[in-house]
Amino acid sequence: MNYYSQELTNQRWGIYEEHKLLATIGCYKTCQRIVTLLKASNPHKFGITQDLRPLKETKKSRSSKTSRRKAVA
């Protein structure tokens, strides 16, 4: 996987995989360290971006919604 960083217009740094923006970081040194670690990682051992779902689709968030409804009722 091809990871790299690039300065953004809002004075932050973006971390990219191929051409997909993964994260923004305010500190250049931290951004460079993360990119270095991502490049060194084994994608078969530690899938960085594979199989990720937004939080709203996880079981935990669904159960917390129902518990809020019970508490209100």
TIRO-475866 format. One record per atom (N, C-alpha, C, O): x, z, y; residue in three letters. Coordinates in steps of 0.02 Angstrom, whole numbers, plus 32768, in hexadecimal, padded with zeros to 4 digits. Example, Ala and Ser with C-alpha at 12.3 -4.5 7.8 and 13.67 -1.06 7.14 Angstrom:
829481867EE4ala/826781867F1Fala/829481867F5Bala/82C881A77F5Aala/828281627F90ser/82AC81657FCBser/8285818A8002ser/829E81928039ser/
This chain:
802A80007FC5met/800080008000met/802C8000803Emet/8062801F803Fmet/80167FDE8070asn/803D7FD680ADasn/8022800580E3asn/7FEE7FF88101asn/8046803C80F0tyr/8033806C8123tyr/806080628160tyr/809C80568159tyr/80438068819Btyr/806A806581D9tyr/804480888210tyr/80098098820Atyr/806880958247ser/804880B48281ser/804E808682BDser/807A805A82C0ser/8021809082EDgln/802180678329gln/800380918361gln/7FD480B68358gln/80208089839Cglu/800680AE83D6glu/7FC3809083EBglu/7FBB805383EEglu/7F9380BC83F9leu/7F5080A7840Eleu/7F4A80AA845Aleu/7F7680C4847Cleu/7F14808F8474thr/7F0A808D84BDthr/7EFB80D284DAthr/7F0580DB8516thr/7EE4810184B2asn/7ED1814384CCasn/7F0A817684C5asn/7EFD81B284C0asn/7F49815E84C5gln/7F84818884C0gln/7F8781B08480gln/7FA281E8847Fgln/7F6C8195844Barg/7F7081B28408arg/7F91817F83DBarg/7F9D814683EFarg/7FA08194839Ftrp/7FBF8169836Dtrp/7F8F815E8333trp/7F71818E831Btrp/7F898121831Dgly/7F5E811182E4gly/7F87810882A5gly/7FBD80EA82A7gly/7F6D8120826Eile/7F8B8116822Cile/7F6080E28208ile/7F2480EA8202ile/7F8180AE81F2tyr/7F5E807581D3tyr/7F74806B818Btyr/7FAD80778179tyr/7F4580558162glu/7F53803B811Fglu/7F3E7FF28122glu/7F037FE2812Bglu/7F6F7FC58119glu/7F647F7E8125glu/7F4C7F76816Dglu/7F747F83819Bglu/7F0E7F63817Ahis/7EF57F5D81BEhis/7EBC7F8E81CBhis/7E977F8781FChis/7EB47FBF819Flys/7E7D7FEF81A4lys/7E96803081C4lys/7EC4804F81AAlys/7E77804581FBleu/7E898083821Cleu/7E7180BE81F2leu/7E3680C481E4leu/7EA080E981DEleu/7E8F812381B4leu/7E86816281DEleu/7E5B818B81D0leu/7EB0816A8211ala/7EAF81A88238ala/7ED0819D827Cala/7EF7816E8284ala/7EC181C882ABthr/7EE681CA82EAthr/7F05820E82F2thr/7EE9824182E0thr/7F41820E830Eile/7F69824A8316ile/7F83824C835Eile/7F9682188379ile/7F848286837Dgly/7F9B828D83C1gly/7FE7829283C8gly/8002828483FDgly/800982A68393cys/805182B18395cys/8076827A8370cys/8068826E8335cys/80A582598391tyr/80CA82228373tyr/80F1823A8336tyr/80F082188302tyr/81148272833Blys/813D828A8303lys/8112829A82C6lys/8126828B828Elys/80D982B982D1thr/80AC82C88299thr/809382888279thr/808F8283823Cthr/8082825882A2cys/806A82178289cys/80A081F7825Dcys/809181DE8227cys/80DD81F68275gln/811481D7824Fgln/811F81FC820Dgln/812E81DC81DAgln/8119823E820Darg/8123826581D0arg/80ED8255819Darg/80FB824D8162arg/80AF825081B3ile/8077823F8187ile/808181FA8169ile/807781F0812Dile/809481C98192val/809F81858179val/80D781858145val/80D281638112val/810D81A98152thr/814481AE8123thr/812C81CB80E0thr/813F81B280ABthr/8104820080E3leu/80EA821E80A5leu/80BA81EF8080leu/80BC81EB8043leu/809181CB80A5leu/8064819B8086leu/808B81638063leu/807A814F802Cleu/80BF814B8083lys/80E881168065lys/810B812E8026lys/811481077FF7lys/811E816E8025ala/814181897FECala/8113819E7FB3ala/812981A97F7Bala/80D281A47FC1ser/80A381BB7F8Eser/809881867F59ser/809E814A7F65ser/8087819D7F1Dasn/807681717EE6asn/802B81677EE7asn/800581967EDAasn/8013812A7EF6pro/7FCB811F7EFCpro/7FA4812B7EBBpro/7F6881387EBCpro/7FC681277E81his/7FA581337E42his/7F9E817E7E34his/7F7181947E11his/7FCC81A57E50lys/7FCA81ED7E46lys/7F9D820F7E7Alys/7F7A823F7E6Alys/7F9D81F67EB6phe/7F7982157EEDphe/7F5881DE7F15phe/7F7781C27F42phe/7F1881D07F06gly/7EF4819C7F2Agly/7EE181B37F70gly/7EB681DF7F78gly/7F0081987FA2ile/7EF681AF7FE7ile/7EB0819C8000ile/7E8A81C78017ile/7E9F815C7FFCthr/7E618146801Athr/7E2E812D7FE7thr/7DF6811A7FFAthr/7E40812C7FA8gln/7E1181137F76gln/7DDD81497F65gln/7DEC81847F63gln/7DA281337F58asp/7D6B815F7F43asp/7D5781937F76asp/7D3D81C87F63asp/7D6381877FB5leu/7D4D81B67FE9leu/7D0781A37FFFleu/7CF781688006leu/7CDE81D6800Barg/7C9B81CA8024arg/7C9181F58063arg/7CB082298069arg/7C6781DF8091pro/7C59820980CBpro/7C3C824C80B5pro/7C1B82508081pro/7C48827F80DBleu/7C3282C280CAleu/7BE782C680BEleu/7BD182EB8093leu/7BC082A080E4lys/7B7782A380DDlys/7B5F828C8098lys/7B2682988086lys/7B8A826A8072glu/7B7682528030glu/7B8E827F7FF7glu/7B81826F7FBDglu/7BAF82B58005thr/7BC882E07FD0thr/7B9383107FB9thr/7B63831D7FDEthr/7B9B832C7F7Elys/7B6A835B7F63lys/7B67839A7F8Dlys/7B3183B67F98lys/7BA083B17FA6lys/7BA283EE7FCDlys/7B7683E9800Blys/7B508417801Alys/7B7B83B1802Eser/7B5383AA806Bser/7B0883A3805Aser/7ADE83BB8080ser/7AF783838022arg/7AB1837F800Earg/7A9483C37FFEarg/7A5B83D28010arg/7ABB83ED7FDCser/7AA2842F7FCAser/7A9D845C8008ser/7A708486800Bser/7ACA84528039ser/7AC6847C8075ser/7A88846A809Eser/7A6C849580C0ser/7A73842A809Clys/7A36841780C0lys/79F9843980A2lys/79CE845080C7lys/79F6843C8060thr/79BC845B8041thr/79BC84A6804Dthr/798784C48056thr/79F784C4804Eser/79F9850C805Aser/79E4851D80A2ser/79C7855180AEser/79F384F080D1arg/79DD84FB8116arg/799184F7811Aarg/7972851E813Earg/797384C880F6arg/792B84C180F7arg/7909850080DBarg/78D7851780F7arg/7924851B80A6lys/790785588089lys/790D859280BAlys/78E085BC80BFlys/7945859580DDala/795085CD810Bala/792085C98146ala/790985FD815Fala/790F858C815Cval/78E285828194val/789A85918180val/787485AF81A7val/7888857E8144ala/78428585812Dala/782D85CD8122ala/77F485DA810Fala/
